Amino acid sequence: MKIKAMLAGTLLSAAFAAGALAATTMYKADLKGSQEVPANDAAGTGKAELSYDPASKKLSWKVTYSGLSGPATGAHIHGPADPGKDAAVVIKFEKSASPIEGSATLTDAQAADLQGGKWYVNVHTAEHKSGEIRGQVMPAK
C-alpha cells in the first residue's frame, strides 16, 4: 500500500511538472491584400512570426513586409475574428516600419483567442486606411 501511495505521488508530481513546462507555441500569418475585408489588389506582402509561452503568458512577434503602396501608417493585431470578419485592435504595435518586433503579456481570454485562431495581423497605409495587407494568425507547421 505504501508503494502504491508513493507511486501515485510520483506520477502526480510528474504531471504537474509537465504542465509547468508547457512548450512555447509558434504561430504565423501570411499577409496579403486578398485577406483584407473587403479584399484589395495591393501588391504588398508580409509575414508575421509569433511565439507564445503559456507559462509566462508572453507573446513575442516579428512582422516583416514589403511592396506596400506607401509607408505603413499603423500595424496591429486585431481580434477576436474569423477569417473574412473584422474586429477591434487587441495589440497596437509600437512602430509600423518593417521589421516590427515586440512582445506583450496576454490575459487568459486573449490567449484563448490566439490559440483558437481568432486573431489577425493588419498593416495600414494612407491608400488603404482600413488595411492594406492582413493575415490570420495560425499555428506554424
C-alpha positions in Angstrom: 0.0 0.0 0.0 2.8 2.4 0.9 4.5 1.7 -2.5 1.2 2.5 -4.4 0.9 5.8 -2.5 4.5 6.7 -3.3 4.0 5.8 -7.0 0.8 7.8 -7.2 2.6 10.8 -5.6 5.4 10.5 -8.1 3.1 10.3 -11.0 1.1 13.3 -9.7 4.3 15.3 -9.3 5.4 14.4 -12.8 2.1 15.5 -14.2 2.3 18.9 -12.5 5.9 19.3 -13.7 4.9 18.6 -17.3 2.2 21.2 -17.1 4.6 23.8 -15.7 7.0 23.1 -18.6 4.4 23.6 -21.3 6.2 24.3 -24.5 6.3 27.6 -26.3 3.9 27.5 -29.3 4.8 29.1 -32.7 2.3 30.9 -34.8 2.5 32.6 -38.3 0.4 34.8 -40.6 0.9 35.4 -44.3 -0.1 39.0 -45.0 -1.7 40.0 -48.3 -4.3 42.3 -49.7 -6.6 39.4 -50.7 -7.1 38.7 -46.9 -8.4 42.2 -46.2 -12.2 42.9 -45.7 -13.0 43.8 -48.4 -10.2 42.2 -50.3 -7.9 44.5 -52.3 -5.4 44.1 -55.1 -2.4 45.6 -53.2 0.9 44.2 -54.4 2.4 44.2 -50.9 3.1 41.0 -48.9 4.3 40.2 -45.5 4.6 37.6 -42.8 4.3 37.5 -39.1 6.1 35.1 -36.9 4.9 34.8 -33.3 5.7 32.7 -30.3 3.6 32.2 -27.1 4.9 31.0 -23.8 1.9 29.7 -21.8 4.0 29.7 -18.5 4.7 33.4 -18.6 1.8 34.3 -20.9 4.3 36.2 -23.1 3.6 36.7 -26.8 6.5 37.8 -28.9 6.3 38.8 -32.6 8.3 39.8 -35.7 6.4 41.2 -38.6 8.1 41.9 -42.0 6.6 43.2 -45.2 7.5 44.8 -48.5 5.9 46.3 -51.6 3.2 48.4 -49.9 1.6 51.3 -51.7 3.3 53.7 -49.3 4.7 53.9 -45.8 2.7 52.0 -43.2 0.6 54.3 -41.1 -0.2 51.6 -38.4 0.1 47.9 -37.7 -1.8 45.9 -35.1 -3.1 42.6 -34.0 -6.9 42.5 -34.2 -9.4 40.1 -32.7 -11.4 38.1 -32.0 -12.5 37.4 -35.6 -12.7 34.6 -38.0 -11.1 35.0 -41.5 -13.2 37.4 -43.5 -14.5 39.3 -40.4 -13.3 42.5 -38.8 -12.5 43.1 -35.2 -11.1 45.7 -32.9 -7.4 46.2 -32.2 -6.1 43.9 -29.4 -2.4 44.8 -29.5 -1.1 48.0 -31.2 2.5 47.7 -32.3 4.7 50.5 -31.1 6.0 51.1 -34.6 4.8 50.2 -38.1 8.1 50.2 -40.1 9.3 46.7 -41.1 10.6 44.8 -39.3 8.2 45.2 -36.4 9.3 43.4 -33.2 7.9 43.3 -29.7 6.1 41.4 -27.0 3.2 41.6 -24.7 1.7 39.7 -21.7 -1.7 38.2 -22.6 -4.7 37.8 -20.4 -6.3 34.3 -20.3 -9.1 35.5 -22.7 -6.5 36.8 -25.2 -4.5 33.6 -25.0 -7.7 31.6 -25.7 -8.4 33.8 -28.8 -4.9 33.4 -30.0 -4.9 29.7 -29.6 -8.4 29.5 -31.2 -7.2 31.2 -34.4 -9.3 34.4 -33.7 -6.5 37.0 -34.2 -5.2 38.6 -37.4 -2.3 41.0 -38.1 -3.1 44.1 -40.2 -0.8 46.7 -41.8 -2.4 50.0 -42.8 -1.3 52.7 -45.3 -2.7 56.0 -46.4 -4.1 54.4 -49.6 -5.7 51.6 -47.7 -6.8 53.2 -44.4 -8.7 50.1 -43.2 -5.7 47.8 -44.0 -3.5 47.1 -47.0 -2.3 43.6 -46.0 -3.7 41.2 -43.5 -3.1 37.6 -42.3 -4.9 35.3 -39.9 -2.6 34.1 -37.1 -2.5 30.3 -37.1 -0.2 27.6 -35.6 3.0 27.3 -37.5 3.6 23.9 -39.0 
